[in-house]
Amino acid sequence: MKDLKLPEPIAAYFEADTQNAQAVARCFTRDGLVLDEGRTHSGLSAIEAWKTDSSAKYTYTAKPHTLENQGRKYIVTARVTGNFPGSPVDLRYSFTLERSRIATLEIAP
């Protein structure tokens, strides 16, 4: 599998995802949005809570393998492996970037 050249804010997100909720939240704009599992998490404290909650429920690793660019949107497909139903699964992470941060992230199968 080839190494992807992810835009810096996206590479920072996947690195932070291996660390902690505060590191993940720092990747977003002040009013950033995360859409995951049918729920919307708005703002840094909500994003931090979302990551804290998901980390408490599941242990997983996400390995990006595909990158598509559609204007301001970047779609990264990652193989996610962990202790959740259906593991492993390929998930699509749709990022919209703003001022070297993530403005929106939507995670979908």
Backbone bond lengths (Angstrom), bond angles and torsions (degrees), N, CA, C in turn:
res aa  C-N    CA-C-N  psi(-1)  N-CA   C-N-CA  omega(-1)  CA-C   N-CA-C  phi
1 M - - - 1.449 - - 1.528 108.75 -
2 K 1.312 116.89 132.92 1.459 120.90 -178.21 1.530 110.98 -77.36
3 D 1.329 115.22 154.33 1.455 120.13 175.32 1.516 108.98 -78.06
4 L 1.332 116.18 134.44 1.455 121.03 178.26 1.520 110.03 -87.81
5 K 1.311 116.38 145.59 1.465 121.64 172.78 1.528 106.58 -100.08
6 L 1.340 115.06 86.62 1.456 120.33 -178.64 1.524 110.18 -79.74
7 P 1.346 117.85 144.51 1.466 119.30 171.97 1.532 109.21 -55.97
8 E 1.317 116.76 146.17 1.463 121.92 -173.48 1.533 114.45 -50.37
9 P 1.347 120.34 -46.80 1.474 118.24 -179.21 1.529 112.72 -62.84
10 I 1.329 116.90 -31.19 1.465 120.84 -179.87 1.524 110.13 -76.41
11 A 1.316 117.10 -42.63 1.463 120.62 175.49 1.529 109.73 -59.90
12 A 1.333 116.65 -41.01 1.461 121.07 178.87 1.527 110.71 -63.13
13 Y 1.328 117.15 -38.20 1.469 120.63 178.75 1.532 111.02 -62.09
14 F 1.337 117.15 -49.68 1.460 119.60 -178.22 1.535 111.40 -64.80
15 E 1.328 117.63 -33.24 1.464 120.81 174.85 1.528 109.79 -68.48
16 A 1.334 117.69 -46.39 1.465 121.73 179.82 1.521 111.60 -62.17
17 D 1.325 116.69 -32.29 1.467 121.46 -179.32 1.528 111.43 -62.60
18 T 1.330 117.42 -20.95 1.466 121.11 177.37 1.533 111.33 -88.75
19 Q 1.328 116.41 -4.69 1.466 120.66 -175.16 1.525 111.48 -104.68
20 N 1.349 116.84 -90.10 1.465 119.62 -176.31 1.522 110.90 -154.14
21 A 1.327 114.97 174.02 1.462 121.22 -175.32 1.522 112.65 -64.23
22 Q 1.329 117.41 -36.96 1.465 120.06 179.73 1.520 110.56 -65.06
23 A 1.321 117.48 -40.77 1.465 121.29 179.05 1.527 110.42 -63.61
24 V 1.324 117.01 -40.16 1.472 120.50 177.97 1.520 109.77 -63.56
25 A 1.315 118.17 -48.98 1.467 121.54 -177.81 1.528 111.59 -59.03
26 R 1.329 117.37 -35.97 1.476 120.34 -179.97 1.532 113.17 -63.67
27 C 1.319 118.26 -15.32 1.467 121.71 179.85 1.528 112.42 -78.07
28 F 1.331 117.55 -11.65 1.464 122.53 -172.36 1.521 112.57 -104.46
29 T 1.342 114.65 158.10 1.454 120.39 170.54 1.530 108.12 -67.22
30 R 1.312 116.87 163.46 1.472 122.26 -178.62 1.526 112.32 -53.69
31 D 1.332 117.02 -38.31 1.472 120.91 -179.37 1.532 111.23 -108.04
32 G 1.329 116.23 31.63 1.461 121.58 -178.96 1.526 112.76 -59.72
33 L 1.332 114.31 157.41 1.468 121.92 -179.96 1.514 110.38 -127.05
34 V 1.331 115.87 140.49 1.454 122.18 170.33 1.515 107.25 -124.23
35 L 1.339 116.88 128.98 1.458 123.00 174.34 1.517 106.60 -113.83
36 D 1.331 116.43 115.45 1.456 121.38 -175.93 1.525 109.13 -149.87
37 E 1.314 116.42 135.49 1.458 123.43 178.15 1.521 112.25 50.62
38 G 1.341 116.58 41.14 1.455 122.02 176.05 1.517 115.35 77.21
39 R 1.324 117.63 8.11 1.465 121.06 -179.72 1.522 110.09 -122.25
40 T 1.338 114.95 150.00 1.456 121.67 178.15 1.527 108.89 -110.22
41 H 1.315 115.45 133.16 1.463 122.41 179.91 1.530 106.38 -120.44
42 S 1.334 116.76 115.61 1.458 122.19 -171.83 1.522 111.45 -116.11
43 G 1.326 116.28 125.67 1.456 121.47 178.70 1.521 111.63 94.60
44 L 1.325 115.41 159.61 1.460 121.00 -173.24 1.526 113.27 -62.92
45 S 1.331 118.49 -41.02 1.464 119.39 -178.82 1.523 111.07 -68.29
46 A 1.326 117.83 -36.19 1.471 121.18 177.54 1.529 110.57 -69.11
47 I 1.322 117.15 -37.65 1.467 120.62 178.08 1.528 109.63 -66.75
48 E 1.314 116.86 -41.98 1.456 120.08 177.57 1.532 110.62 -62.39
49 A 1.324 117.55 -42.33 1.472 121.55 178.12 1.524 111.29 -64.27
50 W 1.341 116.92 -39.97 1.472 121.56 177.65 1.527 110.41 -59.66
51 K 1.327 116.65 -46.97 1.462 120.56 -179.35 1.529 110.82 -66.93
52 T 1.321 117.67 -40.97 1.465 121.46 178.08 1.527 109.94 -59.88
53 D 1.334 116.61 -45.64 1.466 121.56 -179.00 1.529 111.40 -64.78
54 S 1.342 117.02 -46.56 1.464 119.08 -178.34 1.524 111.18 -66.52
55 S 1.325 117.74 -33.64 1.468 121.16 178.12 1.525 111.64 -70.68
56 A 1.334 116.39 -29.80 1.462 119.90 178.08 1.530 111.00 -72.26
57 K 1.338 116.09 -32.44 1.468 120.74 -178.28 1.520 112.50 -83.30
58 Y 1.334 117.23 -39.03 1.463 121.24 -170.81 1.523 111.61 -133.74
59 T 1.314 114.95 147.91 1.458 121.95 167.14 1.515 105.75 -110.50
60 Y 1.325 117.36 128.89 1.460 120.12 -175.82 1.522 110.75 -154.49
61 T 1.326 114.06 163.10 1.457 121.27 170.25 1.522 107.27 -127.83
62 A 1.320 115.85 144.06 1.460 122.12 178.18 1.526 107.87 -119.79
63 K 1.327 116.25 122.32 1.461 121.20 -179.63 1.535 108.60 -116.34
64 P 1.339 117.61 102.82 1.469 120.58 179.77 1.529 110.96 -62.54
65 H 1.354 115.59 138.44 1.464 118.47 178.09 1.529 113.73 -133.22
66 T 1.324 118.53 -12.01 1.461 121.17 179.90 1.522 109.73 -140.52
67 L 1.334 116.21 140.06 1.467 121.82 177.83 1.518 108.87 -130.72
68 E 1.338 116.05 128.55 1.466 122.33 173.42 1.521 107.44 -122.44
69 N 1.341 115.89 142.75 1.458 120.60 176.31 1.515 108.07 -114.08
70 Q 1.344 116.26 126.68 1.464 122.04 177.14 1.527 107.90 -128.85
71 G 1.330 116.37 78.56 1.462 120.48 -177.68 1.511 110.59 70.41
72 R 1.338 117.59 -121.51 1.469 122.19 178.29 1.522 112.15 -81.19
73 K 1.321 117.23 -6.95 1.461 121.20 -176.60 1.525 110.00 -101.79
74 Y 1.323 114.77 137.37 1.458 122.04 174.93 1.520 107.29 -119.64
75 I 1.319 116.17 130.21 1.457 120.84 178.97 1.517 108.25 -113.00
76 V 1.318 114.69 118.94 1.454 122.17 179.62 1.527 107.70 -111.62
77 T 1.319 115.75 126.37 1.457 119.76 172.78 1.516 107.08 -99.47
78 A 1.328 114.89 129.94 1.461 120.73 -177.60 1.525 109.67 -129.93
79 R 1.322 115.84 143.58 1.458 122.26 172.50 1.523 106.23 -83.86
80 V 1.333 116.07 118.06 1.456 121.75 -178.49 1.525 107.94 -109.35
81 T 1.321 115.10 122.78 1.455 122.46 -176.94 1.525 108.32 -125.04
82 G 1.350 115.95 132.48 1.456 118.23 179.36 1.508 112.72 -177.73
83 N 1.327 115.39 -160.19 1.456 121.34 -177.02 1.528 111.68 -99.05
84 F 1.309 116.54 50.68 1.461 122.27 178.74 1.525 109.03 -125.35
85 P 1.331 117.68 157.01 1.465 120.51 -179.86 1.530 111.28 -58.66
86 G 1.327 116.44 134.02 1.462 121.53 177.47 1.512 114.90 88.56
87 S 1.322 117.74 1.83 1.464 120.85 -179.06 1.531 110.40 -67.78
88 P 1.323 117.48 140.98 1.466 128.99 -5.46 1.527 110.94 -81.56
89 V 1.333 115.01 161.13 1.457 120.96 179.75 1.527 108.55 -145.96
90 D 1.328 116.03 148.11 1.458 120.69 171.86 1.521 107.89 -89.67
91 L 1.336 116.83 124.34 1.460 122.37 177.04 1.519 109.25 -114.58
92 R 1.335 114.35 147.93 1.467 121.01 176.97 1.526 108.52 -102.65
93 Y 1.309 114.91 122.51 1.454 122.76 177.82 1.526 106.82 -104.98
94 S 1.328 117.26 111.46 1.469 121.67 179.49 1.524 108.63 -100.08
95 F 1.313 116.02 112.10 1.466 122.81 -177.35 1.520 110.24 -105.44
96 T 1.322 116.95 136.46 1.458 122.49 165.90 1.522 106.05 -115.39
97 L 1.327 115.19 126.48 1.460 120.54 -175.24 1.518 110.97 -102.23
98 E 1.334 114.15 151.00 1.463 121.11 178.51 1.517 108.15 -152.91
99 R 1.329 116.98 121.69 1.469 122.29 178.00 1.529 112.67 50.03
100 S 1.315 117.06 51.00 1.463 123.42 176.16 1.527 114.15 63.07
101 R 1.322 116.29 23.60 1.462 122.57 175.70 1.532 108.06 -136.55
102 I 1.332 114.98 170.27 1.461 120.71 177.03 1.524 107.93 -90.43
103 A 1.342 116.20 123.32 1.461 121.00 176.58 1.532 109.87 -88.60
104 T 1.341 116.80 -42.39 1.460 120.15 177.53 1.528 108.98 -140.87
105 L 1.320 113.97 147.73 1.454 122.74 173.66 1.505 107.44 -137.19
106 E 1.327 116.01 124.48 1.459 121.17 174.10 1.512 107.22 -119.39
107 I 1.340 115.94 126.54 1.457 122.02 -179.25 1.524 107.82 -110.86
108 A 1.343 115.74 125.23 1.470 120.34 -176.72 1.524 109.67 -146.26
109 P 1.346 115.92 155.49 1.482 119.25 176.15 1.522 111.14 -67.30
